[in-house]
Amino acid sequence: MDQTALNAVRNWFDAYTRSFAADGGGLPPMLQLKLDHSRRVADDCAAIARDLGWSAAETAAAEALGLLHDTARFPQYATYRTFSDRRSIDHGEHGRLIVEREGVLAAAGDVYGRSILDGIRYHNKRDVPAGLAPDSLKLVNLVRDADKLDIFYIINDAVLNDRTEMFPELLLDVNPRGRATPALVAEIKASRQGSYENIRSLAGIFLVRTAWIFGMTYAPTLRRIAERKLLLDLRDAIPHDPEVTALIDAARAHIQSVIGPPEAEGPASEL
C-alpha cells in the first residue's frame, strides 16, 4: 500500500467522521473519544510495524487499518446510543461492510485491501478464525494488539483521574466497588479470557483487560505497556481483590519474560 492510498484513507476518514458532528460543529463526547482512539491506534499500529521491521507498504497498511478499525462505532452510537455490540450491531462486521461499500481501499491493491478488511472484521472477535491468509493474519493480530493497548490507556485514564462518570458507557455501567464475579474468575483461570456478560464490577473490567496481556502477539506491544506504565496503580484504583492482584503480578512477569528485565528507569513494580 503506497502513500497515495494511505492519504486517500485519511481523507475519507476525516470526512466520514465529520459527518457525525452535531449542529454546533463538534462531535458528541463519546464519538470524539472514539475519533481520538482511532488516531492513536493508527499511530501505534504504524510504530509497532516499524519496530517489527515491516516494509513501508505494510506499515502504511497497518496505519490505515488502525484508523479504520472502529469505522462502525460512529453509526452504532449515533443510531443506538451504545457501544455494546450485544445490544446493537457487530461493529467489526458492520465496519467492514461500510469500508467495502464506500470503496475506501480502492487504491490499496487486492492483497492489502483484503487484509485491511479482514482486520476491521476480526479486530473485535474473541478469537481469530483459523485459515486466514498470512498477510491478513499479521495485520489482524497487529490491530488487535494496538486496539487493546489504547483501551488500557483510556480505562486507566478514566479511573486514575476520576473521570469514570464522564464515560459510563466505556465502563459498562458496572458497580465500581464490587468484586469480580466467581464466573468471570473461573473463566479467566481456565482460558485467560473473559466474557463481557460476566463483568459486574470495575474489578471485573480490570481482570479482563489484564488477561488480554497473555494473548498479545507482538513484543513491541508489551514493551509499550511497560514503558507507559499501564499496569501502574491499578491495585490502588479499585477495592482490594486478590484475584485481580494475582493476575496483575502474573501479567507483569509475562511482560518481562517477553521483553527482558526492566531498564534503569524503574523496578518491575512500576510496570
N, C-alpha and C positions, 0 to 999 in steps of 0.2 A: 504494500500500500504506500503510495507516494504522498508527498506533502500537499499536492493539489487535492487529492482525495480527502486527506485529513482536514484541510481547510474547508472543504465542502460540508463535511460533517459538523465542524464547529459552527459554521454559518447557519446551517439548518437548525441545529440545536438551540442556538441563540434566538432565532425567530420563533421556533416552536414553543420554547418556554415563555417567551414574552406574550404569547397568545393567551396565556392563563392569568395575565396580570389583571388586577382589579381596576375599576374605573379610575382610581387615582394614579394608576401607572405602576404600582408596586405589586409584587406577588404576595399572596397571603403568607403569614409567617411559616406555616408548615411546608408550603411549596418553596419558599426561599431557603428553608433548611435543606430540602431535597436538591435544590439547584446547587447550593454550596457543597453539599455532599458529593454530587456528581462530578463537580470540578475537582475536588480533592481526590476522588477515586481515580479520575483520569490522570492526574499528576502522579499519583502513586503507581498506577499501572505502568506508565512510561518510565518512571525512575527504577522500579523493580526490574522491568525488562532490560534496561541498560545495565543494571547490576549483574544480570544473568548473561550479559554478552549477546543479547539478541541483535539482529540486524536492524538497520534504520527502518526498513519496511515493516518488520514485525513490531518494532517499538511504536510506529505510527498507528498500526492496527490496535495495539494494546491501549493507546491513549483514546482512540475512537471508541473502543468498547467501554472503557471506563466512563466516558461521557454519556454513552447511550444506554447503559445497563438499566437505569431506572426510568426510561422514557415513559412507561405506562403509569408511573406514580402520579404524574400530573393529571391525566384524565380520571384516574382512580379516585384521587382525593376530591377533584372538582365535582365528580358525579356522586360519590358515595360518602364523602367526608370521613374516610377512614383509610389507613394503610394496611388494614387486615385483609389479606387475600382470602381468608376463610369467609369473610363477610361480604366480599365483593368480587374481584376478579384475580386471576393469577397474573401478577404484574410482569413476570418473566415471559410467559406465553403471549400476553397481550402486547407487550413492548416489542417483541419480535415481529408481530403482525403489523404494527404501526410502521416500524422502520422499513420493513419489506414493502409494504403498500406505498409508502412515500418515496421509494427509490433513493433513499438516503445514501446507500452504498453502491450506487451505480458505477462510480469511478474507482471503486476499491479493487476490482477484479474478482473473479469467481471464487478463488480459494480464500482470500481474506474476507470477502463478503459473507461467504458461508460460515466461516469461523466466528466472525463477529455476531452474526445472527444466532449461532449456537450459544455463544457466550451470554447474550441477552436472555435467551430462552432458559438456560440452565443455571444462571448465577444464583437463583434463589431456591433451587431444589435441595432437598435434604441430602440426596446422593447424586453423584454424577452418573449418568447412564453408561452402561458398557457399550463398546462398539463405536465410540466417537472417533472420527479421523484424528490422527496425531496433531495436525495443525489446529483443529478445534479444541482438542483436549488441553493443550498448553495454554490457550487463551481463556478457556473456561476456568481452569484452575487459577490462573492469574487474577481474573476479575473477582472470583470468589474470595481469594486472599485479600485483595485490596479493599473490597467492599466491607469485609469483616473488620479489617484494620481501622477503617474510618468509623464504623459503628461503635467500636471500642471507644474511640475519641469522643463521639457525640454523647454516648451514655455517660461516660466518665465526667465530661464537662458539665452535663446537666445535674448530676448527682453531687459532685465535689464542689460546685459553685452554687448549689441550692437553687437550681433553675428547673426542677422537675415539674413544677406546676405550670410552667410556660408551654411544655410539650408533653402533656399527659398521654397522647397517642403513642409516642415513642416508647413509653414505659408501660404500655399495655393496660393502663388504669389499674395497676396492681396495688396491693397493700404494701406500703413502703417499709413496714416494720415486721412483717410476717416472716416465718421460716420457709425454707424450700420444702415443697410437699414430698412426702415419702415416695410417691410415684415418680417424681422427677429425679430424686436422688437415686432410686433403683435403676431408672432408665439410663442415667449417665454413668453409673458404676458398671452397667452391663455393656454399654456401647460407646461411651464417651460422646454421646449425642443426647439432646433433649428436645421434647416436643412442646410447642407453644401452648397447647391445651393443658399441659401440666404446670404451667407457670402461674403462680398465685401471688408472688411477692417479689420485692426488689432482690432479695437473696436468690430467688429462683432465676431471675434475669441474669445476675452475675454468674450463677452456676453454669447456665447455658453458654453465655458469652465466653467464659474461661475455658469451657470444654472445647470450644472452637479451635483453640491453640493446637490441640493434638492432631487436628485434621488439616492444618495449613500445609501447603505443598512446598513453598519456596522459602529457603533460608533468609533471603533479604527481607521477607515479610516479618519473620520472627525477630530479626535484628532491629527492625523499626519499632516493634512492640517494646523491646528492651530500651532502645535509645529514647523513645518518647515516654518511657516510664508509665505505660498504660495499665500496669497492674498496681501502681503505687497507690497506697492509702485506701484500697477498696475494702479492706477488712475494717477500717475505721469508719467507712461511709455507711455501713449497714450494721444491724444488730449482729452480735457475735453468733456465728453459725459454724460449727466445726466442720461440716461437710464442705462449705464454701472455702474455709481456711485451708483445709487439706488439699482441695483442688487447686487453689492459687499456688500453694507451695509446689505441688506436682507440676503445674504449668511452668513455673519459674525454672524448675530443674530440667524440664523438657527443652525449654528455650536454650538454656546454657549447654545442654548436651548437643544441640544442633549448631549453635553459633560460636561455642567456645566460652571460656571464662570471661567475666566482665572486665572491662578496661579499668584504667586507674581512676576514672571519674567517680566510681561509686561501688559499693558492695552489692552482692546479689540481692539483698533485701530491697534495693531501690528499683528493681525491675518493674 
